[in-house]
Amino acid sequence: MSNRLADATSPYLLQHAHNPVDWFPWGPEALGKAASENKPIFLSIGYASCHWCHVMAHESFEDAEIAEFMNKHFISIKVDREERPDIDSVYMDAVVAMTGQGGWPMSVFLTPGGEPFFGGTYFPPSPMHGMPSFKQVLSSVARAWESDRQRLVTAGTELSGRIGVSLPLAGSDDDLSSAILDRAADKLFQSYDWTHGGWGGAPKFPQPQVIEFLLQRAAVSRDKLARDMASHALRRMASGGIYDHIGGGFARYAVDAHWTVPHFEKMLYDNAQLISAYLHAWQLTQDAELLAVAQGTVDFVLRELRLPDGGFASSLDADSDGEEGSFYVWDRKELEEIVTDPEHWRLFARAYGPFEQPNFEGRYVLRRQTSNADLASEMSLPPEKIEDMLDETRARVFEARSRRVRPALDDKVLAAWNGMLLQALAQFARATGDEQAADASLQLAQFLRNRMLDGGRPRRAWRTGETSQFGFLEDSAALGLGWLAQYEYDFDPEWFDLAKAQADVVLNHFVDLKGGFFDTADDQADQLLVRPKSVQDSPTPSGNTMAIQLLLRLAALTGDSQRYALPALEGLRAMQDNAARHPTAFAGWLSAIGFALGPQLQLAFIGFKPEADYQRLRSVADPLYLPLAVMAGRDAPSDKGPALLDERAPIQGKPTAYVCREFSCKKPTANPVEFATQLQENS
């Protein structure tokens, strides 16, 4: 028998559609029933690929006795945090305030008016490790609601007042300062793990936004230490088990401090950001191994997350065949049966072994132990032969793995995450010339335009032809950045117009008069206690960060500082001290400050795209890492595109490049060698 979630489009909600719990989706029906019956609300928030969400579902929500108690004493609401990040943000703040930590599944008890008075994350079926059982929690809350209701209501009101305070991002008279970036870089150096790479202990997260800030600093300020930190972190992550050495792509985080054992779910947003980070590191260092990781991650995303319509699924589950990680882990006997050639086995075991020492529940998570250079020396073979042999062996292991039960796919398309991926794919295609990435980025750009927009505003999610509610700040901002990256790749003015339209959505619907931007639109309150305003850049850049980056890039392309740059700079000035003190939490802000401080580089290309001379000019700039640059181009003659192209004409009818700062340009050139010299002198 199904419950009210049976009509949902969210894969996470559908996972609970046959629970005996009388679940409601978030909305007027559930809230109205709680108010009319004066019952407390049990709010459960999770997502489809969450391992511990599955565990709690099997242990508690599928239990008939627990479900009967919940149905009698509570109005139970189930929320997909990926479809409703606004609800998740509000109640995550509450749980962190109550317990000091948060996570998923999130379990929160609310008054009928939605005010939180008790909460936590996972509760076990029996008391363990100092945690009460879920049954005990339910019973205690139900008794307290009957016998001491006013105390719970008062606690909920007081807590709601504390979580309803948004961060003002205006009023600072301080100019943006490069000293802020110096302080942040020094703080990152002081906390950096030079043994294992990255920041912090177990569990350890990739933090691509921190790496992007360091790469920007290395390129702009020639900061060798920043370059070394970023490169070291990327290499250590890529050698660990968090990277899938057989199929490419990254898991969400490592459960240890040395990147060995991943939490096996694979998220689109992680892989989108890491494609960009590894790509930019390769552009800066020319380290082929970093490019190989970027390529492997692109291959994974295109192979396993791409949907027939051109959009990309949200995640792959951590579990398959009822066990966490079973799709990805190995024992020695399995591998020996696959890799039968003695020389190939010796090489594979040296690269990824020793397999007689399990590192995950009696089995082995592959991690890279020995570099190609060291293997070549040990085996007296050229490095290219080593890579060819490993490629052949990995292909055999991949084919064997493909016969296993696959992890479940959360096939909803989220606007923000797909916008991040569009940005990554377009940048990858531009820098490398990869045709598969180019085709995928174009189809994704078209899909987002055709399927996700409604009256110019994005819908949050799309699945099997149906869309959810209107999107949030991060959706408009990420789509704008994605379409802008696609424009800088193919110079189709439609993508520039779409990016500019999303900036208009941000400015028309999300502005906070205290500075910065709310997460929800002005017509999107939806009975939430507060209007959330997120600023932290982990695990994804906040909506505020992406909105500010979009506005700054549009200001550089259009010259319209009044509309685009001023609201962005106001937020940056207010946030810069926080960002310097806590760089791992606000790294996206630091990158935006670096872009705003400049000097920004503006590149304009005039010429017919198919011409060989035009392509030679593009091939000078496209492979370079130019983090403070914007690009525009058009076929001559045309009046389409950003103001950067105004009054730019070809020289003697030849494709021409302009290198500009603040719309003041060097002598235009049709000569690729001269163009390369101008770029070197100005970057």
C-alpha positions in Angstrom: 0.0 0.0 0.0 1.4 3.4 -1.0 1.2 6.7 0.9 1.0 10.3 -0.3 4.5 10.3 -1.7 3.5 7.9 -4.5 2.7 11.0 -6.7 6.1 12.6 -6.1 8.7 13.0 -8.9 11.7 13.0 -6.4 13.4 9.6 -6.4 14.1 10.1 -2.7 10.4 10.6 -1.9 9.5 7.7 -4.1 11.9 5.5 -2.1 9.5 6.1 0.9 6.2 5.8 -1.0 5.5 2.3 0.3 6.5 2.9 3.9 3.7 2.2 6.4 4.4 5.7 7.7 1.7 8.1 6.5 4.2 10.5 5.0 3.2 13.9 3.6 5.3 16.0 1.2 6.0 19.5 2.5 3.1 21.7 1.7 -0.2 23.3 2.9 -2.0 19.9 3.3 0.5 18.7 5.9 0.9 22.0 7.7 -2.8 22.5 7.7 -3.5 19.1 9.2 -0.9 19.6 11.9 -2.5 22.9 12.8 -6.1 21.6 12.8 -5.2 18.5 14.8 -2.7 20.3 17.0 -0.1 17.6 16.5 3.6 18.0 16.4 5.4 17.5 13.1 8.1 15.0 12.5 10.2 16.3 9.7 12.7 13.9 8.0 15.1 15.3 5.4 17.5 13.3 3.3 18.4 12.5 -0.3 18.3 9.5 -2.6 22.0 8.5 -2.5 22.4 8.9 1.3 23.6 5.6 2.9 22.4 6.4 6.4 19.1 7.6 5.1 18.6 4.1 3.6 19.6 2.5 6.9 17.2 4.5 9.0 14.4 3.8 6.5 14.9 0.1 6.7 15.3 0.0 10.4 12.5 2.4 11.4 10.3 3.7 8.6 9.6 0.2 7.3 8.8 -1.0 10.8 5.0 -1.4 11.3 5.0 -0.8 15.0 7.1 2.4 14.7 4.9 3.6 11.8 1.7 3.0 13.8 3.1 5.2 16.6 4.2 7.9 14.2 0.8 8.0 12.5 -1.0 8.3 15.7 1.0 11.0 17.4 2.7 13.0 14.6 2.2 14.5 11.2 5.2 13.1 9.3 6.7 15.1 6.5 9.4 13.8 4.1 11.7 16.3 2.2 14.3 15.8 -0.5 17.0 18.2 0.6 18.2 18.4 -3.0 14.9 19.6 -4.3 14.2 21.9 -1.3 17.6 23.3 -0.1 15.6 26.2 1.4 13.8 23.9 3.9 17.0 22.0 4.5 18.9 25.2 5.2 16.4 26.5 7.8 16.1 23.3 9.8 19.8 22.3 9.5 20.6 25.6 11.2 18.2 24.6 13.9 19.7 21.1 14.4 23.2 22.5 14.5 22.1 25.1 17.1 20.5 22.3 19.2 23.2 19.6 18.9 26.3 21.2 17.6 26.4 19.2 14.4 24.2 18.3 11.5 23.9 15.7 8.7 21.5 13.4 6.9 19.1 11.9 7.5 18.0 14.9 9.5 15.2 14.3 12.0 13.5 17.4 13.4 10.4 17.7 15.6 8.3 20.9 15.0 5.3 22.6 16.5 2.2 22.7 14.2 3.5 26.2 13.2 6.8 24.7 12.0 9.0 25.9 14.9 11.7 23.3 15.8 12.0 22.2 19.4 14.0 19.0 19.2 16.2 17.3 16.5 19.1 15.2 15.5 20.3 13.1 12.6 20.2 9.3 12.5 18.6 7.5 15.4 19.2 3.7 15.7 16.5 1.1 16.3 18.0 0.3 19.7 20.0 2.4 22.1 23.7 2.4 21.1 26.9 4.6 21.5 25.0 6.9 23.9 22.2 7.5 21.4 18.6 6.8 22.3 16.6 4.6 20.0 14.2 6.1 17.6 11.3 4.5 19.5 12.5 6.2 22.7 12.8 9.6 21.0 9.3 9.3 19.5 7.8 8.3 22.9 9.6 11.0 24.8 8.5 13.7 22.4 4.9 12.4 22.3 4.7 12.4 26.1 6.2 15.9 26.4 3.8 17.2 23.8 0.9 15.9 25.9 2.2 16.9 29.4 4.5 19.9 28.9 3.4 21.4 25.6 4.0 25.0 26.4 7.7 24.3 27.2 8.2 22.8 23.8 6.3 25.7 22.1 8.4 28.3 24.0 11.6 26.4 23.1 10.6 26.4 19.4 9.8 30.1 19.4 13.1 31.0 21.0 15.1 28.8 18.7 13.3 30.2 15.6 14.2 33.7 16.6 17.9 32.7 16.7 17.9 31.0 13.3 16.0 33.8 11.7 18.9 36.3 11.7 20.4 36.8 8.2 23.9 38.0 7.7 24.0 41.7 6.6 26.3 42.1 3.5 26.2 45.9 3.4 27.5 48.9 5.3 31.2 48.2 5.1 33.3 51.3 4.1 36.5 49.2 3.7 37.9 48.9 0.2 38.7 45.5 -1.1 42.2 44.6 -0.1 44.8 42.2 -1.5 46.0 41.8 2.1 42.8 39.8 2.7 44.0 37.2 0.1 47.4 37.1 1.7 45.9 36.4 5.2 43.7 33.7 3.8 46.5 32.0 1.9 48.7 32.1 5.0 45.8 30.6 7.1 45.4 27.8 4.5 49.2 27.1 4.6 49.2 26.9 8.4 46.4 24.2 8.4 47.5 22.3 5.4 48.2 18.5 5.7 51.5 18.1 3.8 51.5 14.4 4.5 48.2 13.4 3.1 47.0 16.5 1.3 44.0 18.7 1.9 42.6 20.4 5.1 41.2 18.8 8.2 41.0 15.3 9.5 38.5 12.5 9.1 36.1 12.7 7.4 38.0 14.6 4.7 36.3 16.5 1.9 37.9 17.5 -1.4 37.2 21.3 -1.1 37.6 22.3 -4.8 36.7 25.9 -4.1 39.7 26.3 -1.8 41.9 24.8 -4.5 40.5 27.1 -7.1 41.4 30.1 -4.9 44.9 28.9 -4.6 45.2 28.3 -8.3 44.0 31.8 -9.0 46.5 33.2 -6.6 49.3 31.1 -8.1 48.5 32.4 -11.6 47.9 36.1 -10.6 50.5 36.6 -7.9 53.0 34.0 -8.9 52.6 32.5 -5.4 54.6 29.2 -5.6 53.4 28.0 -2.2 49.7 28.4 -3.3 50.5 26.4 -6.5 52.3 23.7 -4.5 49.4 23.3 -2.0 46.8 23.1 -4.7 48.8 20.6 -6.8 49.7 18.5 -3.8 46.1 18.3 -2.7 44.9 17.3 -6.2 47.6 14.6 -6.6 47.0 13.1 -3.2 43.2 13.0 -3.8 43.7 11.4 -7.2 45.9 8.7 -5.7 43.5 7.8 -3.0 40.4 5.6 -3.0 38.1 8.7 -3.1 39.0 8.7 -6.9 37.5 5.7 -8.8 40.7 4.4 -10.6 38.6 2.0 -12.7 35.7 4.1 -13.8 36.8 7.7 -13.1 35.0 10.3 -11.0 35.1 11.1 -7.3 33.1 9.9 -4.3 31.7 12.5 -1.9 34.4 12.3 0.7 36.8 10.0 2.5 35.9 8.6 5.9 39.6 8.7 6.9 42.3 11.5 6.8 44.3 9.9 4.0 41.7 9.6 1.2 41.7 5.8 1.3 38.1 4.7 2.0 35.4 6.8 0.4 31.8 7.4 1.4 30.9 5.7 -1.9 28.1 8.0 -3.2 29.1 10.0 -6.3 27.5 13.5 -6.5 27.2 15.5 -9.7 28.2 18.8 -7.9 31.5 17.3 -6.6 32.5 16.0 -10.0 31.6 19.2 -11.8 33.7 21.3 -9.5 36.6 18.8 -9.6 36.7 18.7 -13.4 37.3 22.5 -13.3 39.9 22.3 -10.5 41.9 19.5 -12.2 41.6 21.2 -15.6 42.8 24.6 -14.2 45.7 22.9 -12.4 46.8 21.2 -15.6 46.6 24.5 -17.5 48.8 26.1 -14.8 51.3 23.3 -14.4 51.1 21.3 -17.6 51.1 18.1 -15.5 49.6 15.4 -17.7 48.5 13.3 -14.7 46.2 16.1 -13.6 44.7 16.3 -17.0 44.2 12.6 -17.0 42.1 12.8 -13.8 40.0 15.6 -15.3 39.5 13.5 -18.4 38.6 10.5 -16.4 36.1 12.5 -14.4 34.5 13.9 -17.6 34.3 10.4 -19.0 32.6 9.1 -15.9 30.0 12.0 -15.9 29.2 11.5 -19.6 29.0 7.7 -19.3 27.1 7.3 -16.0 25.2 10.5 -15.2 24.1 11.8 -18.6 20.4 11.3 -19.4 19.0 10.7 -22.9 17.4 14.2 -23.0 20.8 15.9 -22.4 20.6 16.8 -18.7 22.6 15.1 -16.0 21.4 13.0 -13.0 22.1 14.1 -9.5 24.0 11.2 -8.0 24.9 7.5 -7.8 24.0 5.7 -4.6 26.6 4.6 -2.1 24.9 1.2 -1.9 24.3 -1.6 -4.4 23.0 -5.1 -3.8 22.1 -4.0 -0.3 25.7 -3.2 0.8 27.7 0.0 0.9 30.5 0.2 -1.6 30.0 -3.4 -2.9 30.1 -2.2 -6.6 33.6 -0.7 -6.1 35.6 -3.0 -3.7 37.7 -6.1 -4.5 39.5 -9.0 -3.0 42.7 -10.5 -4.3 41.2 -13.6 -5.7 38.7 -11.7 -7.8 41.4 -9.5 -9.3 43.7 -12.5 -10.0 40.9 -14.2 -12.0 40.5 -11.0 -14.1 44.2 -10.1 -14.6 45.7 -13.4 -15.7 48.8 -12.2 -17.5 51.7 -12.4 -15.0 53.4 -9.2 -16.2 50.2 -7.3 -16.2 49.4 -8.6 -12.7 52.8 -7.7 -11.3 52.3 -4.2 -12.7 48.7 -3.8 -11.5 49.6 -5.1 -8.0 52.5 -2.7 -7.7 50.4 0.2 -8.9 47.3 -0.5 -6.7 48.2 -3.2 -4.2 49.2 -4.9 -2.0 45.9 -6.8 -2.1 46.6 -9.1 0.8 46.0 -6.1 3.2 42.3 -5.3 3.0 41.3 -1.7 3.8 37.5 -1.9 3.9 35.5 -4.6 5.7 37.8 -7.4 4.5 38.0 -6.2 0.9 40.1 -3.7 -0.9 39.5 -0.1 -2.1 41.9 0.5 -5.0 44.3 3.4 -4.4 47.4 4.4 -6.4 50.5 3.3 -4.6 53.3 3.8 -7.2 53.7 6.4 -9.9 54.2 5.5 -13.6 57.8 6.9 -13.4 58.7 4.7 -10.5 57.1 1.7 -12.2 58.9 2.3 -15.4 62.2 2.4 -13.5 61.4 -0.8 -11.6 60.3 -2.8 -14.6 62.8 -1.3 -17.1 60.0 -0.2 -19.4 59.3 3.2 -21.0 56.6 5.2 -19.1 54.2 5.1 -22.1 54.4 1.3 -22.1 53.5 1.3 -18.4 50.4 3.5 -19.1 49.3 1.3 -22.1 49.5 -1.8 -19.9 47.6 -0.2 -17.1 45.0 1.0 -19.5 44.5 -2.5 -20.8 44.3 -4.0 -17.3 41.9 -1.3 -16.0 39.7 -1.9 -19.0 39.4 -5.6 -18.1 38.6 -4.8 -14.5 36.1 -2.2 -15.6 34.4 -4.8 -17.8 34.2 -7.3 -15.0 32.8 -4.7 -12.6 30.1 -3.7 -15.1 28.5 -7.1 -14.5 27.9 -6.4 -10.9 24.6 -4.9 -9.5 24.9 -1.2 -10.2 24.3 1.5 -7.6 20.9 3.2 -8.0 20.8 6.4 -10.0 19.0 9.6 -8.7 17.9 10.7 -12.2 16.4 14.1 -11.3 18.1 17.0 -13.0 18.9 19.9 -10.7 19.3 23.3 -12.3 22.1 24.5 -10.1 24.2 21.4 -10.3 23.7 21.1 -14.1 24.7 24.8 -14.4 28.0 23.9 -12.5 28.6 21.0 -14.9 27.9 23.1 -17.9 30.5 25.6 -16.8 33.0 22.7 -16.3 32.3 21.0 -19.6 32.4 24.2 -21.6 35.7 25.1 -20.0 37.1 21.6 -20.6 36.0 21.6 -24.2 37.6 25.1 -24.8 40.9 24.2 -23.2 41.4 20.7 -24.6 39.3 20.6 -27.8 37.6 17.4 -26.6 34.7 16.8 -29.0 32.7 14.7 -26.6 32.8 17.3 -23.9 31.9 20.0 -26.6 28.9 18.0 -27.8 27.7 17.3 -24.2 28.1 21.0 -23.1 26.1 22.2 -26.1 23.3 19.7 -25.6 23.2 20.5 -21.9 23.0 24.2 -22.6 20.1 23.5 -24.9 18.4 21.2 -22.5 18.6 23.8 -19.7 17.1 26.4 -22.0 14.4 24.2 -23.4 13.3 22.2 -20.3 14.2 24.1 -17.2 13.0 27.7 -17.9 9.5 28.9 -17.2 8.8 32.5 -18.2 12.6 33.1 -18.1 13.0 31.8 -14.5 14.4 28.3 -13.8 12.6 25.5 -12.3 14.6 23.7 -9.5 14.3 20.2 -10.8 13.3 18.2 -13.8 12.5 14.5 -14.0 10.8 12.4 -16.7 9.3 15.5 -18.3 8.0 17.1 -15.2 9.4 20.1 -13.3 9.2 21.0 -9.6 8.8 24.5 -8.0 10.7 27.6 -9.2 14.4 27.6 -8.6 16.4 29.3 -5.9 19.3 31.8 -6.0 21.9 29.1 -6.7 19.8 27.9 -9.7 19.7 31.2 -11.4 23.4 32.0 -10.6 24.8 28.6 -11.6 22.8 28.6 -14.9 24.0 32.1 -15.6 27.6 31.1 -15.1 27.1 27.9 -17.1 25.6 29.7 -20.1 28.3 32.4 -19.9 31.0 29.6 -20.0 29.2 28.2 -23.1 29.2 31.6 -24.7 32.9 32.0 -24.1 33.4 28.7 -25.8 31.3 29.0 -29.0 30.4 32.8 -28.9 26.7 32.1 -29.7 25.1 35.4 -28.4 22.0 33.5 -27.3 24.0 32.0 -24.3 25.2 35.5 -23.4 21.6 36.8 -23.4 20.5 33.9 -21.3 23.3 34.5 -18.7 22.3 38.2 -18.6 18.7 37.3 -18.1 19.5 35.1 -15.1 21.5 38.0 -13.6 18.3 40.0 -14.0 16.3 37.3 -12.2 18.8 37.5 -9.3 18.6 41.3 -9.1 14.8 41.4 -9.5 13.8 38.6 -7.1 16.5 37.8 -4.6 18.0 41.1 -3.4 18.3 41.6 0.4 18.2 45.3 1.3 20.8 44.6 3.9 23.2 43.5 1.2 23.7 40.3 -0.7 20.9 37.9 -1.8 18.4 35.7 -0.2 18.3 32.0 -1.2 14.6 32.2 -2.0 12.8 34.6 -4.3 10.5 37.4 -3.1 7.5 35.3 -4.2 8.7 32.0 -2.8 8.1 32.1 1.0 6.1 28.9 1.0 5.4 29.0 4.8 9.0 28.8 5.9 9.9 30.3 9.3 12.6 32.6 7.8 13.9 33.6 4.5 17.2 31.7 4.3 20.4 33.4 3.2 23.4 31.0 2.7 26.9 32.3 2.4 29.2 29.3 3.1 31.0 27.7 0.2 31.0 24.1 1.2 30.4 21.6 -0.3 29.1 23.8 -3.2 29.7 27.5 -3.7 26.8 29.4 -2.0 24.2 31.1 -4.1 25.6 34.4 -3.0 29.1 33.5 -4.2 27.9 32.4 -7.6 25.6 35.4 -8.0 28.4 37.7 -7.2 30.8 35.9 -9.6 28.1 36.1 -12.4 27.6 39.8 -11.8 31.3 40.6 -11.8 31.9 38.7 -15.1 28.9 40.5 -16.7 30.3 43.8 -15.6 33.6 43.0 -17.2 31.9 42.1 -20.5 29.3 44.9 -20.6 31.0 47.8 -18.8 27.7 48.2 -16.8 29.2 48.6 -13.3 26.2 50.4 -11.9 23.9 47.4 -12.5 26.2 44.5 -12.1 29.4 45.4 -10.2 28.1 47.6 -7.4 25.8 45.1 -5.7 28.5 42.5 -6.0 31.2 44.7 -4.5 29.0 45.7 -1.6 28.7 42.0 -0.6 32.4 41.4 -1.1 33.5 44.3 1.1 31.2 43.1 3.9 32.4 39.5 3.7 36.2 39.9 3.2 37.2 39.8 6.9 35.2 36.6 7.5 36.7 35.0 4.3 40.2 35.8 5.5 39.5 34.3 9.0 37.8 31.2 7.6 39.1 30.5 4.1 38.0 26.9 3.9 34.4 28.0 4.5 34.4 31.1 2.2 36.9 30.2 -0.6 34.5 31.1 -3.4 34.3 34.6 -1.9 38.1 34.8 -1.9 38.1 33.9 -5.6 35.5 36.6 -6.3 37.5 39.2 -4.3 40.6 38.2 -6.4 38.6 38.7 -9.6 37.2 42.0 -8.4 40.7 43.3 -7.5 41.9 42.4 -10.9 43.6 43.3 -13.1 40.8 41.9 -15.3 41.7 40.9 -18.8 39.1 41.3 -21.6 39.7 39.4 -24.8 37.7 40.1 -28.0 37.7 38.0 -31.2 36.3 39.3 -34.5 36.1 36.9 -37.4 34.3 34.1 -39.1 34.6 31.0 -36.8 35.3 28.3 -39.4 38.3 30.2 -40.9 41.7 28.7 -40.1 43.1 32.1 -39.2 40.4 32.6 -36.6 40.9 29.2 -35.1 44.7 29.9 -34.8 43.9 33.0 -32.8 41.6 31.1 -30.5 44.1 28.3 -30.1 46.5 30.8 -28.5 44.2 31.8 -25.7 41.9 28.8 -25.2 44.4 26.4 -23.6 45.7 29.1 -21.1 44.6 29.4 -17.5 43.5 33.0 -17.3 41.4 33.2 -14.1 40.8 37.0 -14.4 39.8 37.0 -18.0 36.5 37.3 -19.9 36.1 36.5 -23.5 33.7 37.7 -26.3 33.6 37.2 -30.0 31.4 37.5 -33.1 31.4 37.0 -36.8 31.9 40.3 -38.6 29.8 42.3 -39.2 27.2 42.0 -36.4 25.9 44.0 -33.5 25.1 41.0 -31.3 27.0 40.2 -28.1 28.3 42.2 -25.1 29.6 45.8 -25.2 33.2 44.5 -25.2 32.7 43.9 -28.9 31.4 47.4 -29.7 33.5 49.2 -32.4 35.8 46.2 -32.7 36.5 45.6 -36.4 38.7 43.1 -38.2 42.1 44.3 -39.6 42.1 44.3 -43.4 39.3 41.7 -43.4 41.3 39.2 -41.3 40.2 37.5 -38.1 41.5 39.8 -35.3 42.1 39.6 -31.5 41.9 42.5 -29.0 43.6 42.4 -25.6 41.9 44.9 -23.3 41.8 46.2 -19.7 38.8 48.2 -18.6 37.8 48.5 -22.3 41.2 50.0 -23.2 42.8 47.8 -25.7 46.2 47.0 -27.0 46.8 47.3 -30.8 44.5 44.8 -32.4 46.3 42.0 -34.1 45.7 39.2 -36.6 49.0 37.6 -35.9 48.9 34.7 -33.5 52.5 35.2 -32.4 51.9 38.9 -31.6 48.6 37.9 -29.8 50.5 35.4 -27.6 53.1 38.1 -26.7 50.3 40.5 -25.7 48.7 37.8 -23.5 52.0 37.0 -21.8 52.7 40.7 -21.1 49.2 41.2 -19.7 48.5 38.1 -17.6 
